[in-house]
Amino acid sequence: MIFEILTIFPDLLNSPLNEGILRKARLAGKIDIRITDIRDFTEDRHNTTDDRPFGGGEGMVMKPEPLARAIEHARAASQDESKVVLLTPQGRRYNQSIARELAQQLRIILVCGRYEGVDERFRAAYCDDEISIGDFILTGGELAAMIIVDSVTRLLPGVLGCTDSADKDTFSRNLLKHPQYTRPRNFQGMEVPEVLLEGNHGEIRSYRFIEAVRRTIERRPELLRQETFSPAEIKLLKKNDLYTVVQQIQDNHNA
Ligand SMILES: C[S@@+](CC[C@H](N)C(=O)[O-])C[C@H]1O[C@@H](n2cnc3c(N)ncnc32)[C@H](O)[C@@H]1O
């Protein structure tokens, strides 16, 4: 998969792309990340990428022509269909299901805004999708682009060492992940739950499922509204007195 990132601050992206799983995925050829400096597509001697807003008002707006040239250059460099994603607080709110959707693409061009954002005509003419990473304002789209690259990359086949670990993450279902423990068995007087030490894998699966549901009820009950459970899971929920709580959450939503 190819990620092409358009930015006026290319150096900002170096470190996150050169550590950990992203680095390994790049070296293994699972992803290719190309960083394009929008300034390379300016035509004046000051490499101007922004200008004052028509109609007045605060801040500067990113000019459409350098952005358009950068996209056209990126498109010309490859035959593959590419999806252009504008990072903007006004876009659809990013989540794991959008990450899964993007992981199906061969090539994504991520456009990082700065200042007051991009000229509306560039947005209308060139952007296929607009994504916000949350209801807050960043100084630029670069960190948002990194969040997308990181979360999409770990979904690509063969990227994570343990093949099924992405399937069991929080949000792979509408459930938060169960709590995790490692050595030592006793930390500051707190013991690891006995069931995890006994080696009964069926019991461990049931325990983890129940803890995942418990945690979701406590922290993110709204997620459960869209979750469905197998007959075996319903039996477990009933045995642990959680079925009525889950049903109440789901009924309140449907009422
Ligand atoms: C200071 S922001 C511009 C905000 C704009 N004036 C507004 O109110 O919608 C500059 C750039 O940061 C990026 N950005 C800021 N917050 C973001 C968010 N929550 N999600 C994605 N990108 C964001 C966008 O690329 C945006 O063009």
The ligand as an ORCA input file, in Angstrom:
! r2SCAN-3c Opt
* xyz 0 1
  C      -5.684     25.179     12.673
  S      -6.370     23.927     11.656
  C      -7.608     24.818     10.748
  C      -8.946     24.773     11.397
  C     -10.000     25.572     10.638
  N      -9.753     26.988     10.809
  C     -11.396     25.244     11.149
  O     -11.872     25.911     12.075
  O     -12.008     24.271     10.654
  C      -5.114     23.660     10.478
  C      -5.124     22.292      9.846
  O      -4.901     21.305     10.840
  C      -5.528     20.095     10.444
  N      -6.428     19.681     11.540
  C      -6.739     20.410     12.646
  N      -7.548     19.727     13.456
  C      -7.772     18.537     12.867
  C      -8.547     17.400     13.215
  N      -9.262     17.359     14.334
  N      -8.550     16.342     12.374
  C      -7.828     16.373     11.226
  N      -7.076     17.421     10.845
  C      -7.055     18.494     11.639
  C      -6.277     20.363      9.151
  O      -5.495     19.879      8.077
  C      -6.387     21.858      9.147
  O      -6.458     22.378      7.840
*
